[in-house]
Amino acid sequence: MKSDRVKVGAARTPHRSLFKAMGYIDEEIQKPLVAVVTAKSEIVPGHSHLDKITEAVKTGVRIAGGTPIEIPAIGVCDGIAMGHEGMRYSLVTRELIADSIECMATAHAFDAMVLVPNCDKIVPGMLMGAARMNLPTAVVSGGPMLSGMVNGKKSNLSVTFEAVGAFNAGKITEDELKEYENHACPGCGSCSGMYTANSMNCMCEVLGIALPGNGATPAVFAERIRLAKYTGIAVMEMLEKDIKMRDILNEKAFRNSLTVDMALGCSTNTMLHLPAVAHEAGVHINLDMANEISAKTPNLCHLAPAGSDHMEDLHFAGGVAAVMKELTKKDLLDTSLMTVTGKTIAENLEKVTNKNPEVIRPIENPYSATGGIAVLKGNLAKDACVVKRSAVAPEMLVHTGKAKVFNGEEEATAAILGGKIEKGDVVVIRYEGPKGGPGMREMLEPTACLAGMGLDKDVALITDGRFSGATRGASIGHVSPEAAEGGVIALVEDGDLISIDMNACTINLEVDEEELAKRKEAWVKPEPKVKTGYLARYASLVTSANTGAIFKL
């Protein structure tokens, strides 16, 4: 066992004495040591209940003959960090989490790991660290929050942000706004739509490193506790068979994940996280693959914010497995791949059925023939930018409008709430990239305010930062190269025409090359916004082109 290096032989007497200082007995020390990495905290609703999930995992590990050892991971709540300086610290924690898992797993010589994440950067951060370590590893998330209920309609976190816009536009009263505050988020779990956290938890299931049910089983269901126990058992079976994480995370598994991503209509942030996880697993995937796969993958689900269905609806309809089963009808998945169940995907899907064709459209009757995410390119985004096409109104799939340019989120949000944005405009929010932000902030406030004011079908938004997985409308993020690196987005001026065609996957600034060259020559690189501390180190190393890959701090 790998753990023998910290517990076997006379030379390890001091080490064993430290184990015994924590109450471990010889019988426990002699068994395989399994790290149970938990992001439990009291500041993130997706993590506030993870102690119960963690205890269930530990029970499963003990049942199967291992010794579970709980270790911590940090986690930022993107909703609480949204709209202020705190959001600069969200994406960077992905690398901190990955590095901390490497440190803890190596220093203590664990034999296997179970990851217990739930929210946005915690899931990919844990996956990256675990892929780097390449131990027998399984994932069980905390599960999604149930949707809330406001005025007789299902509600969620993104609707509360939109309610702020509606309140500022005079469409709802202060008492009505309070209703959203009190009832949109009814309890623990990752926010109830197909946002980043739930998207990545679904991807874990598709990749084969989490048991069926991980993506959609609600946080408060006893089924989630049972799933956690079975995950603890499963990782011990992986250890016995010497099945390591990279044995499962191969190129075909990532192609499967991109395919199901398109069918589900996941968050645009999967285009940031999947390449980073793949990189750590020794697999190269790029955004060009996304459009290639999207072109032949129908969009089968319209979960919030794209539609009115929520994660519990997906669960009752058969979950991620039912979506995968639909895709197998046209041979869009490689079902021969091994999973943490010890069975292939094909074997896992044998008895799966689509229980609600209103929630999971049959593949013969999709929402669209192409996938829910599109990667656009053009002179405004030479490398790429990403949009959640399934959440865009049909009339905005092709749009040309005049630019309204803002050098930061706060400036843009103030203009939106101040009534300075008109129908047809293209709002450009720049200097929010990974280097220029720094930290590549996620911006739900400006997009939600537009939606709440009834402008989501008339106004497009473009940023070199990120738009939240909870965003709906023509919100295009991840523009690369970013403004701080002299990308064309830095050269846009108020009144310039910007043309967007999500069907053709193009985005262009309608300014001739000679004029762009003049603007480029006159452009002055801005001073860093943050000059000391962790963010400054992050900004000195990252570029908008490599946020999908690991960089060491």
GUTORVEX-998117 format. One record per residue (C-alpha): residue number from 1; x, y, z. Coordinates in steps of 0.5 Angstrom, whole numbers, plus 2048, in hexadecimal, padded with zeros to 3 digits. Example, Ala and Ser with C-alpha at 12.3 -4.5 7.8 and 13.67 -1.06 7.14 Angstrom:
% residues 2
{pt 1, {819, 7F7, 810}}
{pt 2, {81B, 7FE, 80E}}
END
This chain:
% residues 553
{pt 1, {800, 800, 800}}
{pt 2, {802, 807, 7FF}}
{pt 3, {801, 809, 806}}
{pt 4, {806, 804, 808}}
{pt 5, {80B, 809, 807}}
{pt 6, {808, 80D, 80E}}
{pt 7, {806, 807, 812}}
{pt 8, {80A, 801, 811}}
{pt 9, {811, 7FF, 814}}
{pt 10, {815, 801, 81A}}
{pt 11, {817, 807, 817}}
{pt 12, {80F, 809, 817}}
{pt 13, {80E, 809, 81E}}
{pt 14, {80E, 810, 81F}}
{pt 15, {809, 811, 819}}
{pt 16, {804, 80B, 81D}}
{pt 17, {805, 80F, 823}}
{pt 18, {802, 815, 820}}
{pt 19, {7FC, 811, 81D}}
{pt 20, {7FB, 80E, 824}}
{pt 21, {7FB, 815, 827}}
{pt 22, {7F4, 816, 822}}
{pt 23, {7F1, 810, 825}}
{pt 24, {7F3, 80B, 81F}}
{pt 25, {7F4, 804, 821}}
{pt 26, {7F9, 7FF, 81E}}
{pt 27, {7F3, 7FB, 81A}}
{pt 28, {7F1, 802, 817}}
{pt 29, {7F8, 804, 816}}
{pt 30, {7FA, 7FD, 812}}
{pt 31, {7F4, 7FE, 80D}}
{pt 32, {7F4, 802, 807}}
{pt 33, {7F4, 80A, 809}}
{pt 34, {7EF, 80D, 805}}
{pt 35, {7EE, 815, 804}}
{pt 36, {7E7, 818, 804}}
{pt 37, {7E8, 81F, 802}}
{pt 38, {7E3, 823, 804}}
{pt 39, {7E1, 82A, 803}}
{pt 40, {7DC, 82B, 809}}
{pt 41, {7DB, 832, 80B}}
{pt 42, {7D6, 837, 80E}}
{pt 43, {7D7, 83C, 809}}
{pt 44, {7D5, 838, 803}}
{pt 45, {7CD, 835, 802}}
{pt 46, {7D0, 830, 7FD}}
{pt 47, {7D5, 82E, 803}}
{pt 48, {7D1, 82F, 809}}
{pt 49, {7CF, 828, 80A}}
{pt 50, {7D5, 824, 807}}
{pt 51, {7D6, 822, 80E}}
{pt 52, {7D1, 81D, 80D}}
{pt 53, {7D3, 81B, 806}}
{pt 54, {7DA, 81A, 809}}
{pt 55, {7D8, 815, 80E}}
{pt 56, {7D4, 811, 80A}}
{pt 57, {7DA, 810, 805}}
{pt 58, {7DE, 80E, 80B}}
{pt 59, {7D9, 809, 80D}}
{pt 60, {7DA, 806, 806}}
{pt 61, {7E1, 806, 807}}
{pt 62, {7E1, 802, 80D}}
{pt 63, {7DC, 7FD, 80B}}
{pt 64, {7E1, 7FC, 805}}
{pt 65, {7E7, 7FB, 80A}}
{pt 66, {7EA, 802, 809}}
{pt 67, {7EC, 807, 80E}}
{pt 68, {7E9, 80E, 80C}}
{pt 69, {7ED, 814, 80E}}
{pt 70, {7E9, 81B, 80D}}
{pt 71, {7ED, 821, 80A}}
{pt 72, {7EB, 828, 809}}
{pt 73, {7EA, 82C, 802}}
{pt 74, {7E9, 833, 802}}
{pt 75, {7E3, 836, 7FE}}
{pt 76, {7E0, 83D, 7FB}}
{pt 77, {7D8, 83E, 7FB}}
{pt 78, {7D8, 841, 7F4}}
{pt 79, {7D1, 844, 7F6}}
{pt 80, {7D4, 847, 7FC}}
{pt 81, {7DA, 849, 7F8}}
{pt 82, {7D6, 84C, 7F2}}
{pt 83, {7D6, 854, 7F0}}
{pt 84, {7DC, 856, 7F5}}
{pt 85, {7E4, 855, 7F6}}
{pt 86, {7E2, 84E, 7F9}}
{pt 87, {7E1, 84B, 7F2}}
{pt 88, {7E8, 84C, 7F0}}
{pt 89, {7EA, 847, 7F5}}
{pt 90, {7E5, 841, 7F2}}
{pt 91, {7E9, 83E, 7EC}}
{pt 92, {7F0, 83F, 7EF}}
{pt 93, {7ED, 83A, 7F5}}
{pt 94, {7ED, 835, 7EF}}
{pt 95, {7F4, 834, 7EF}}
{pt 96, {7F5, 835, 7F7}}
{pt 97, {7F0, 82F, 7F8}}
{pt 98, {7F4, 82B, 7F3}}
{pt 99, {7FB, 82D, 7F6}}
{pt 100, {7F8, 82B, 7FD}}
{pt 101, {7F6, 824, 7FB}}
{pt 102, {7FD, 823, 7F8}}
{pt 103, {800, 825, 7FE}}
{pt 104, {7FC, 821, 803}}
{pt 105, {7FB, 81B, 7FF}}
{pt 106, {803, 81B, 7FE}}
{pt 107, {805, 81D, 805}}
{pt 108, {800, 817, 808}}
{pt 109, {801, 812, 803}}
{pt 110, {7FA, 810, 802}}
{pt 111, {7F8, 80A, 7FE}}
{pt 112, {7F1, 80D, 7FB}}
{pt 113, {7ED, 813, 7FC}}
{pt 114, {7E6, 814, 7FC}}
{pt 115, {7E4, 81C, 7FA}}
{pt 116, {7DE, 81F, 7FD}}
{pt 117, {7DD, 826, 7F9}}
{pt 118, {7D7, 829, 7F7}}
{pt 119, {7D8, 830, 7F4}}
{pt 120, {7DB, 834, 7EE}}
{pt 121, {7E3, 834, 7EF}}
{pt 122, {7E3, 82F, 7F4}}
{pt 123, {7E1, 829, 7F0}}
{pt 124, {7E6, 82A, 7EA}}
{pt 125, {7EB, 82C, 7EF}}
{pt 126, {7EA, 826, 7F3}}
{pt 127, {7EA, 822, 7EC}}
{pt 128, {7F1, 825, 7EA}}
{pt 129, {7F4, 824, 7F0}}
{pt 130, {7F2, 81C, 7F0}}
{pt 131, {7F4, 81B, 7E9}}
{pt 132, {7FB, 81E, 7EA}}
{pt 133, {7FB, 819, 7F0}}
{pt 134, {7F8, 813, 7EC}}
{pt 135, {7F6, 80F, 7F2}}
{pt 136, {7F0, 80B, 7F2}}
{pt 137, {7EB, 810, 7F3}}
{pt 138, {7E3, 811, 7F3}}
{pt 139, {7DF, 817, 7F3}}
{pt 140, {7D8, 819, 7F7}}
{pt 141, {7D6, 820, 7F7}}
{pt 142, {7D1, 823, 7FC}}
{pt 143, {7CB, 823, 7F7}}
{pt 144, {7C7, 829, 7F4}}
{pt 145, {7C2, 82D, 7F8}}
{pt 146, {7BB, 82C, 7F7}}
{pt 147, {7B8, 832, 7F3}}
{pt 148, {7B4, 837, 7F7}}
{pt 149, {7AD, 83A, 7F6}}
{pt 150, {7AB, 841, 7F5}}
{pt 151, {7A4, 844, 7F3}}
{pt 152, {7A2, 83D, 7F1}}
{pt 153, {7A8, 83C, 7ED}}
{pt 154, {7AF, 838, 7ED}}
{pt 155, {7B4, 83C, 7EF}}
{pt 156, {7BC, 83C, 7F0}}
{pt 157, {7C2, 840, 7F1}}
{pt 158, {7C2, 843, 7EA}}
{pt 159, {7BB, 846, 7EB}}
{pt 160, {7BD, 84A, 7F1}}
{pt 161, {7C2, 84D, 7ED}}
{pt 162, {7BD, 84F, 7E8}}
{pt 163, {7B8, 851, 7ED}}
{pt 164, {7BD, 857, 7EF}}
{pt 165, {7BD, 859, 7E8}}
{pt 166, {7B5, 859, 7E8}}
{pt 167, {7B5, 85D, 7EF}}
{pt 168, {7BA, 862, 7EC}}
{pt 169, {7B5, 863, 7E6}}
{pt 170, {7AF, 864, 7EA}}
{pt 171, {7AC, 85D, 7E8}}
{pt 172, {7AC, 85A, 7EF}}
{pt 173, {7AB, 85D, 7F6}}
{pt 174, {7B0, 85C, 7FC}}
{pt 175, {7AB, 857, 7FF}}
{pt 176, {7AB, 853, 7F9}}
{pt 177, {7B3, 854, 7F8}}
{pt 178, {7B3, 851, 800}}
{pt 179, {7AF, 84B, 7FD}}
{pt 180, {7B5, 849, 7F9}}
{pt 181, {7BA, 84A, 7FE}}
{pt 182, {7B6, 846, 803}}
{pt 183, {7B3, 840, 7FF}}
{pt 184, {7B8, 83F, 7F8}}
{pt 185, {7BD, 83B, 7FC}}
{pt 186, {7B9, 836, 800}}
{pt 187, {7BF, 832, 803}}
{pt 188, {7C6, 82F, 803}}
{pt 189, {7C9, 82D, 7FC}}
{pt 190, {7CC, 830, 7F6}}
{pt 191, {7C8, 835, 7F3}}
{pt 192, {7C2, 831, 7EF}}
{pt 193, {7C3, 833, 7E8}}
{pt 194, {7C8, 830, 7E3}}
{pt 195, {7CD, 835, 7E5}}
{pt 196, {7D4, 834, 7E6}}
{pt 197, {7D4, 82F, 7EC}}
{pt 198, {7CF, 82B, 7EA}}
{pt 199, {7D2, 82A, 7E3}}
{pt 200, {7D8, 828, 7E5}}
{pt 201, {7D5, 823, 7EA}}
{pt 202, {7D1, 820, 7E4}}
{pt 203, {7D8, 820, 7E0}}
{pt 204, {7DB, 81C, 7E6}}
{pt 205, {7D6, 817, 7E5}}
{pt 206, {7D7, 817, 7DD}}
{pt 207, {7DE, 816, 7DE}}
{pt 208, {7DD, 810, 7E2}}
{pt 209, {7E0, 812, 7E8}}
{pt 210, {7DA, 813, 7EC}}
{pt 211, {7D4, 80E, 7ED}}
{pt 212, {7CE, 80F, 7E9}}
{pt 213, {7C9, 814, 7ED}}
{pt 214, {7CF, 818, 7EF}}
{pt 215, {7CD, 81E, 7EA}}
{pt 216, {7C6, 81F, 7EC}}
{pt 217, {7C4, 81B, 7F2}}
{pt 218, {7C1, 821, 7F7}}
{pt 219, {7C6, 823, 7FD}}
{pt 220, {7C0, 822, 802}}
{pt 221, {7BE, 81B, 7FF}}
{pt 222, {7C0, 815, 803}}
{pt 223, {7C2, 812, 7FC}}
{pt 224, {7C8, 816, 7FD}}
{pt 225, {7CA, 813, 803}}
{pt 226, {7CA, 80C, 800}}
{pt 227, {7CD, 80F, 7FA}}
{pt 228, {7D3, 811, 7FF}}
{pt 229, {7D3, 80A, 802}}
{pt 230, {7D4, 807, 7FC}}
{pt 231, {7D9, 80C, 7F9}}
{pt 232, {7DE, 80A, 800}}
{pt 233, {7DD, 802, 7FE}}
{pt 234, {7DE, 804, 7F6}}
{pt 235, {7E5, 807, 7F8}}
{pt 236, {7E7, 801, 7FC}}
{pt 237, {7E5, 7FC, 7F6}}
{pt 238, {7E9, 801, 7F1}}
{pt 239, {7EF, 800, 7F6}}
{pt 240, {7EF, 7F9, 7F6}}
{pt 241, {7EF, 7F9, 7EF}}
{pt 242, {7F4, 7FE, 7EE}}
{pt 243, {7EF, 803, 7EA}}
{pt 244, {7F2, 80A, 7EA}}
{pt 245, {7EF, 810, 7E8}}
{pt 246, {7F3, 811, 7E2}}
{pt 247, {7F1, 80A, 7E0}}
{pt 248, {7EA, 80D, 7DF}}
{pt 249, {7EB, 814, 7DD}}
{pt 250, {7ED, 813, 7D6}}
{pt 251, {7EC, 817, 7D0}}
{pt 252, {7E6, 813, 7CE}}
{pt 253, {7E3, 814, 7D5}}
{pt 254, {7E4, 81C, 7D4}}
{pt 255, {7E1, 81B, 7CD}}
{pt 256, {7DB, 818, 7D0}}
{pt 257, {7DB, 81D, 7D5}}
{pt 258, {7DB, 823, 7D0}}
{pt 259, {7D5, 81F, 7CC}}
{pt 260, {7D1, 81F, 7D2}}
{pt 261, {7D2, 826, 7D4}}
{pt 262, {7CF, 828, 7CD}}
{pt 263, {7C9, 824, 7CF}}
{pt 264, {7C8, 826, 7D6}}
{pt 265, {7CA, 82E, 7D4}}
{pt 266, {7CF, 82E, 7D9}}
{pt 267, {7D2, 835, 7DC}}
{pt 268, {7D7, 838, 7D7}}
{pt 269, {7DC, 837, 7DD}}
{pt 270, {7DD, 830, 7DB}}
{pt 271, {7E1, 832, 7D5}}
{pt 272, {7E6, 835, 7DA}}
{pt 273, {7E6, 82F, 7DF}}
{pt 274, {7E6, 829, 7DB}}
{pt 275, {7EC, 82B, 7D7}}
{pt 276, {7F0, 82C, 7DE}}
{pt 277, {7EE, 825, 7E1}}
{pt 278, {7EF, 822, 7DA}}
{pt 279, {7F6, 825, 7DA}}
{pt 280, {7F8, 822, 7E1}}
{pt 281, {7F6, 81C, 7DF}}
{pt 282, {7FA, 81C, 7D9}}
{pt 283, {7F5, 81D, 7D4}}
{pt 284, {7F5, 823, 7CF}}
{pt 285, {7EE, 826, 7CD}}
{pt 286, {7EC, 82D, 7CA}}
{pt 287, {7E6, 831, 7C8}}
{pt 288, {7E6, 82F, 7C1}}
{pt 289, {7E4, 828, 7C3}}
{pt 290, {7DE, 82C, 7C7}}
{pt 291, {7DB, 82E, 7C0}}
{pt 292, {7DD, 828, 7BD}}
{pt 293, {7D9, 824, 7C2}}
{pt 294, {7D3, 829, 7C2}}
{pt 295, {7D2, 829, 7BB}}
{pt 296, {7D0, 821, 7BB}}
{pt 297, {7CD, 821, 7C3}}
{pt 298, {7C6, 824, 7C4}}
{pt 299, {7C4, 828, 7CA}}
{pt 300, {7BF, 824, 7CE}}
{pt 301, {7BE, 828, 7D4}}
{pt 302, {7BC, 82F, 7D6}}
{pt 303, {7BE, 82F, 7DD}}
{pt 304, {7BE, 836, 7E1}}
{pt 305, {7C0, 83B, 7DF}}
{pt 306, {7BE, 839, 7D8}}
{pt 307, {7B7, 836, 7DA}}
{pt 308, {7B3, 835, 7E0}}
{pt 309, {7B5, 82E, 7E1}}
{pt 310, {7BA, 82D, 7E7}}
{pt 311, {7BF, 828, 7EA}}
{pt 312, {7BA, 824, 7EE}}
{pt 313, {7B6, 823, 7E7}}
{pt 314, {7BC, 820, 7E4}}
{pt 315, {7BC, 81C, 7E9}}
{pt 316, {7B5, 819, 7E9}}
{pt 317, {7B6, 819, 7E1}}
{pt 318, {7BB, 814, 7E2}}
{pt 319, {7C1, 818, 7E3}}
{pt 320, {7C8, 819, 7DF}}
{pt 321, {7C7, 811, 7DE}}
{pt 322, {7C1, 812, 7DA}}
{pt 323, {7C4, 818, 7D6}}
{pt 324, {7CA, 813, 7D4}}
{pt 325, {7C5, 80E, 7D2}}
{pt 326, {7C1, 812, 7CD}}
{pt 327, {7C8, 814, 7CA}}
{pt 328, {7CA, 80D, 7C9}}
{pt 329, {7C4, 80C, 7C4}}
{pt 330, {7C8, 810, 7BF}}
{pt 331, {7CF, 80D, 7C2}}
{pt 332, {7D1, 813, 7C4}}
{pt 333, {7D5, 810, 7CA}}
{pt 334, {7DA, 80B, 7CB}}
{pt 335, {7D7, 807, 7D0}}
{pt 336, {7DD, 802, 7D0}}
{pt 337, {7E0, 806, 7D5}}
{pt 338, {7E2, 804, 7DD}}
{pt 339, {7DF, 807, 7E2}}
{pt 340, {7DF, 807, 7EA}}
{pt 341, {7DA, 802, 7EA}}
{pt 342, {7DE, 7FD, 7E8}}
{pt 343, {7DA, 7FD, 7E2}}
{pt 344, {7DA, 800, 7DB}}
{pt 345, {7D5, 806, 7D9}}
{pt 346, {7D1, 801, 7D5}}
{pt 347, {7D0, 7FC, 7DB}}
{pt 348, {7CE, 802, 7DF}}
{pt 349, {7C9, 805, 7DA}}
{pt 350, {7C6, 7FE, 7D9}}
{pt 351, {7BF, 7FF, 7DD}}
{pt 352, {7BF, 807, 7DD}}
{pt 353, {7B9, 80A, 7DA}}
{pt 354, {7B7, 811, 7D8}}
{pt 355, {7B1, 812, 7DD}}
{pt 356, {7AF, 819, 7DB}}
{pt 357, {7B0, 81B, 7D4}}
{pt 358, {7AD, 822, 7D5}}
{pt 359, {7B4, 823, 7DA}}
{pt 360, {7B8, 81F, 7D5}}
{pt 361, {7B6, 81F, 7CE}}
{pt 362, {7B7, 819, 7CA}}
{pt 363, {7BD, 819, 7C5}}
{pt 364, {7B8, 819, 7C0}}
{pt 365, {7B4, 820, 7C2}}
{pt 366, {7BA, 824, 7C5}}
{pt 367, {7BA, 82B, 7C7}}
{pt 368, {7BF, 82C, 7C1}}
{pt 369, {7C3, 828, 7BD}}
{pt 370, {7C9, 82B, 7BF}}
{pt 371, {7CC, 82B, 7C6}}
{pt 372, {7CB, 830, 7CC}}
{pt 373, {7D2, 834, 7CC}}
{pt 374, {7D5, 837, 7C6}}
{pt 375, {7DC, 83A, 7C5}}
{pt 376, {7DD, 840, 7C1}}
{pt 377, {7E3, 843, 7BE}}
{pt 378, {7E4, 849, 7BA}}
{pt 379, {7E8, 84F, 7BA}}
{pt 380, {7E5, 851, 7C1}}
{pt 381, {7E7, 84A, 7C3}}
{pt 382, {7ED, 847, 7BF}}
{pt 383, {7EE, 841, 7C4}}
{pt 384, {7E7, 840, 7C6}}
{pt 385, {7E1, 842, 7CB}}
{pt 386, {7DB, 83E, 7CD}}
{pt 387, {7D4, 83F, 7CE}}
{pt 388, {7CE, 83B, 7D1}}
{pt 389, {7CA, 83B, 7CA}}
{pt 390, {7C4, 837, 7CD}}
{pt 391, {7C3, 83C, 7D2}}
{pt 392, {7C3, 842, 7CC}}
{pt 393, {7BC, 844, 7C9}}
{pt 394, {7BB, 842, 7C2}}
{pt 395, {7BB, 849, 7C0}}
{pt 396, {7C2, 84B, 7C3}}
{pt 397, {7C6, 845, 7C0}}
{pt 398, {7C8, 84A, 7BA}}
{pt 399, {7C9, 851, 7BC}}
{pt 400, {7CC, 857, 7BA}}
{pt 401, {7CC, 85D, 7BF}}
{pt 402, {7D0, 863, 7C1}}
{pt 403, {7D5, 862, 7C7}}
{pt 404, {7D5, 865, 7CE}}
{pt 405, {7DC, 864, 7D1}}
{pt 406, {7DD, 864, 7D8}}
{pt 407, {7E4, 862, 7DC}}
{pt 408, {7E1, 85E, 7E1}}
{pt 409, {7DB, 85B, 7E4}}
{pt 410, {7D9, 860, 7E9}}
{pt 411, {7D9, 865, 7E3}}
{pt 412, {7D5, 861, 7DF}}
{pt 413, {7D0, 85F, 7E4}}
{pt 414, {7CF, 866, 7E6}}
{pt 415, {7CD, 868, 7DF}}
{pt 416, {7C8, 863, 7DE}}
{pt 417, {7C5, 865, 7E5}}
{pt 418, {7C5, 86C, 7E3}}
{pt 419, {7C1, 86B, 7DC}}
{pt 420, {7C7, 86C, 7D8}}
{pt 421, {7C6, 866, 7D4}}
{pt 422, {7C2, 866, 7CE}}
{pt 423, {7BE, 860, 7CA}}
{pt 424, {7C3, 85E, 7C4}}
{pt 425, {7CA, 860, 7C8}}
{pt 426, {7D0, 85B, 7C9}}
{pt 427, {7D2, 85C, 7D0}}
{pt 428, {7DA, 85B, 7D0}}
{pt 429, {7DD, 85A, 7D7}}
{pt 430, {7E4, 859, 7D7}}
{pt 431, {7EB, 859, 7DB}}
{pt 432, {7E7, 853, 7DF}}
{pt 433, {7EC, 84E, 7DC}}
{pt 434, {7F0, 849, 7E0}}
{pt 435, {7F6, 84E, 7E0}}
{pt 436, {7F2, 855, 7DF}}
{pt 437, {7ED, 853, 7E5}}
{pt 438, {7F1, 850, 7E8}}
{pt 439, {7ED, 84A, 7E9}}
{pt 440, {7E8, 849, 7E3}}
{pt 441, {7E2, 84B, 7E7}}
{pt 442, {7DC, 848, 7E6}}
{pt 443, {7D6, 84D, 7E5}}
{pt 444, {7CF, 84B, 7E6}}
{pt 445, {7CD, 852, 7E8}}
{pt 446, {7CD, 856, 7E2}}
{pt 447, {7CA, 850, 7DE}}
{pt 448, {7C4, 84F, 7E3}}
{pt 449, {7C3, 856, 7E3}}
{pt 450, {7C2, 857, 7DC}}
{pt 451, {7BD, 851, 7DC}}
{pt 452, {7B9, 854, 7E2}}
{pt 453, {7B8, 85A, 7DE}}
{pt 454, {7B6, 856, 7D8}}
{pt 455, {7BC, 858, 7D4}}
{pt 456, {7BF, 851, 7D3}}
{pt 457, {7BB, 850, 7CC}}
{pt 458, {7BE, 856, 7CA}}
{pt 459, {7C5, 857, 7CD}}
{pt 460, {7CB, 853, 7CC}}
{pt 461, {7D1, 853, 7D1}}
{pt 462, {7D8, 851, 7CF}}
{pt 463, {7DE, 851, 7D4}}
{pt 464, {7E5, 84E, 7D5}}
{pt 465, {7E3, 84C, 7DC}}
{pt 466, {7DE, 847, 7DD}}
{pt 467, {7D6, 846, 7DD}}
{pt 468, {7D3, 842, 7E3}}
{pt 469, {7D0, 83B, 7E1}}
{pt 470, {7CA, 83E, 7E4}}
{pt 471, {7CA, 844, 7DE}}
{pt 472, {7C5, 844, 7D9}}
{pt 473, {7C4, 848, 7D2}}
{pt 474, {7CA, 84A, 7CD}}
{pt 475, {7CF, 84A, 7D2}}
{pt 476, {7D6, 848, 7CF}}
{pt 477, {7DC, 847, 7D4}}
{pt 478, {7E3, 845, 7D4}}
{pt 479, {7E5, 849, 7CE}}
{pt 480, {7EC, 848, 7CD}}
{pt 481, {7F1, 84B, 7CC}}
{pt 482, {7EF, 84F, 7D2}}
{pt 483, {7EF, 857, 7D2}}
{pt 484, {7F5, 857, 7D7}}
{pt 485, {7F9, 853, 7D2}}
{pt 486, {7F8, 858, 7CC}}
{pt 487, {7F2, 854, 7C9}}
{pt 488, {7ED, 857, 7C4}}
{pt 489, {7E8, 858, 7CA}}
{pt 490, {7ED, 85D, 7CD}}
{pt 491, {7EC, 861, 7C6}}
{pt 492, {7E4, 862, 7C6}}
{pt 493, {7E1, 869, 7C6}}
{pt 494, {7DA, 86B, 7C8}}
{pt 495, {7D6, 86B, 7C1}}
{pt 496, {7DA, 866, 7BE}}
{pt 497, {7D6, 860, 7BB}}
{pt 498, {7D7, 859, 7BD}}
{pt 499, {7D4, 853, 7B9}}
{pt 500, {7D2, 84D, 7BD}}
{pt 501, {7D0, 846, 7B9}}
{pt 502, {7CF, 841, 7BE}}
{pt 503, {7CD, 83C, 7B8}}
{pt 504, {7D3, 83D, 7B4}}
{pt 505, {7D7, 83E, 7BB}}
{pt 506, {7DA, 844, 7B9}}
{pt 507, {7DB, 84B, 7BD}}
{pt 508, {7DE, 851, 7B9}}
{pt 509, {7E0, 858, 7BB}}
{pt 510, {7DE, 85C, 7B4}}
{pt 511, {7E4, 861, 7B4}}
{pt 512, {7E9, 860, 7AE}}
{pt 513, {7F0, 85E, 7B0}}
{pt 514, {7F3, 864, 7AE}}
{pt 515, {7EF, 868, 7B4}}
{pt 516, {7F0, 862, 7B9}}
{pt 517, {7F8, 862, 7B7}}
{pt 518, {7F7, 86A, 7B9}}
{pt 519, {7F4, 868, 7C0}}
{pt 520, {7F8, 863, 7C1}}
{pt 521, {7FE, 867, 7C1}}
{pt 522, {7FB, 86D, 7C5}}
{pt 523, {7F9, 867, 7CA}}
{pt 524, {7FC, 868, 7D1}}
{pt 525, {7FD, 862, 7D5}}
{pt 526, {7FA, 863, 7DC}}
{pt 527, {7FD, 863, 7E3}}
{pt 528, {7FB, 85D, 7E7}}
{pt 529, {7F5, 85D, 7EB}}
{pt 530, {7F8, 859, 7F0}}
{pt 531, {800, 859, 7F2}}
{pt 532, {801, 855, 7F8}}
{pt 533, {7FE, 84E, 7FB}}
{pt 534, {7FC, 848, 7F8}}
{pt 535, {7F8, 84B, 7F2}}
{pt 536, {7FE, 84F, 7F0}}
{pt 537, {802, 849, 7EF}}
{pt 538, {7FC, 846, 7EB}}
{pt 539, {7FB, 84B, 7E7}}
{pt 540, {803, 84B, 7E5}}
{pt 541, {803, 844, 7E3}}
{pt 542, {7FC, 843, 7E0}}
{pt 543, {7F9, 845, 7D9}}
{pt 544, {7F3, 845, 7D6}}
{pt 545, {7F5, 83F, 7D1}}
{pt 546, {7F7, 83B, 7D7}}
{pt 547, {7F2, 83B, 7DC}}
{pt 548, {7EF, 834, 7D9}}
{pt 549, {7F6, 831, 7DC}}
{pt 550, {7FA, 831, 7E2}}
{pt 551, {7FF, 836, 7E4}}
{pt 552, {803, 835, 7EA}}
{pt 553, {804, 83B, 7EF}}
END
